[in-house]
Amino acid sequence: MALAEQPPPPRGAADWLVVPARLLALILLAMGAGKLGDLPGFLGILGTYRLVPAPLLGPLGLLVAVGELAAALGLLLPAWRRGAALVVAGLVLAAGAAMALALLRGLPLVNSGQFGVFLPRPADALTLLQDGLLLALALLVLVGDTPEPRA
């Protein structure tokens, strides 16, 4: 059989997840890089949330930024995709909860910190909606990438 006549290789059920996983990875790469690009500035933003003591801001900020970058990488690797999507869901839930608590307490968050000091956006209902969309995308990748049972 000539090369042109060979049937295409079989495609997995989760091949359609490549696009949402890559989109989510790109967003997380921008978020993590924005935070690491000016870590002191991001730590200042974290401080405006008034949720953790000042000595914990550095480790927390680094954990969030590196976690976003690691999740971005994991989303690009099929073997790590589900775990990375779970990390993204956790990060987005934590950030959304922190933002909601700050808003309920009436704190003026002029920059939500989603991209560090870059692309500043105040924390408001629209920002929470954006977090909700990121969470939905992460859950889509997580649930859609469920391994098929072995025969």
N, C-alpha and C positions, 0 to 999 in steps of 0.2 A: 504494500500500500504506500503510495507516495505521501510525502510529508503534508501536502495540502489536503489530502483526503482523510487524514486522521481525525477522529472525533475530538472535540475539546475535552480537556480534563474535567472530571466531575467537580461540581461546585458544592461547597458546604452550605448548610442551611443558614449560617450566620454571615455569609459574604456581604449581604446588604448592610451589615453593621459597620463596614469600613468607613462609609461616608460620615455617619454621625459620630463615630469614634474619633475620626481625624478632625472633625470640626471641634469637638470637645477638647481634644488634645491641643489644637491651635489656640483656643481660648485660654486654656490653663497655662500654656507656655507663656502667653502674653501676660497673664495675671502674675505668675510666679516670677518672671523676669522683671516685671514692673516693680514688684516688691523688693527683689534683690538689688535692682538697679539703684535704689536709694533706700537701703535698709533703715538707716536712722530716721528718715522721713516717714517710712511705713510704721516704725515703732511709735513715732509721735501720733500718728493716726490711731493706732491701736490704743494708745493711752486715753484718747478722747472717749472711748467706749466705757471706761471706768469699770472694767469687769475683773481685772487681775491686778495684783500688786505690781508696782513698778519694777522690782527685781525680776519678775517673770516675763516682762514684755519682750526682752531680747530672745530668750529661748523659744517663746511662743511664736514670735514673728518669724524666726528662722525656721521653725518646724512647719509653719503654714506655707511659707514660700518654697521650701525644699519639697514639702509634700505635694504641692501643686506641680512642680517640675517633674517629680518622680511619677506622679499620676499621669502626666502628659506623655511621658515616655512609655509607661505601661499600657496606655490606651493604643499605642502603635504596634504593640507586640501581642499577637493573638493569644499566646499562652498566658499573658498577664492581664488581658483586657478586662475580664470580670472583676478581678481584684482591684484594678485601678479604678474601675467604675464605682466600686464600693467605697474606695477612699474618697473619690470626688463627691459622692453622695454625702459622706460624713462631713467633709470640709464645708460643703455648701449648706448643710443643715446647721452646723455650728455657727457659720458666719451669719446665716439668716436669723438664727435665734438671738445671737448677740446684737444684731442690728435691730430686731424687733424689740428686745428689752431696752435698748438705748432709746429708741423712739418712744416707747411707753413711759420711760422715765423723764421724757422731755429734754433729753440731751441734744444740743445743736450739733449734729454731725455734718459739717460742711463738705467732708470727703468721706465716702463710705470705705475707701481703701481697697476696692476691688482690684485695681491695677496699681496699688501703691500710691505714690504722689502723682503719677501720670494719669491722664484722662480723669481728673477729679470730677466726682459726681456726688451730690449730697445724698445722704441716706433718706429715702422716702419710700412711698408705696411702690413707685415704679422700680426702684432698686430691688425691693423685695420680690417684685414680679420677675425681674431678671434672674434673681437667685432661684425662683421657682422654675423657670424655664431651664436653667442649668441642671437643676435637680431632676426634672423630667427627662432631659437628654441623658443624664447619667443612668437613670433607672431604665430607660429604653435600652441602652447598651448592656446593662447588667442582666436584665430579664431576657433580652433578645439573644444573648450569647450563652444561654443555658445549654450545656452539653447534651447531645442526643444520647439516649440510653444505648448501651452496647447489646448486641444480639447474642 
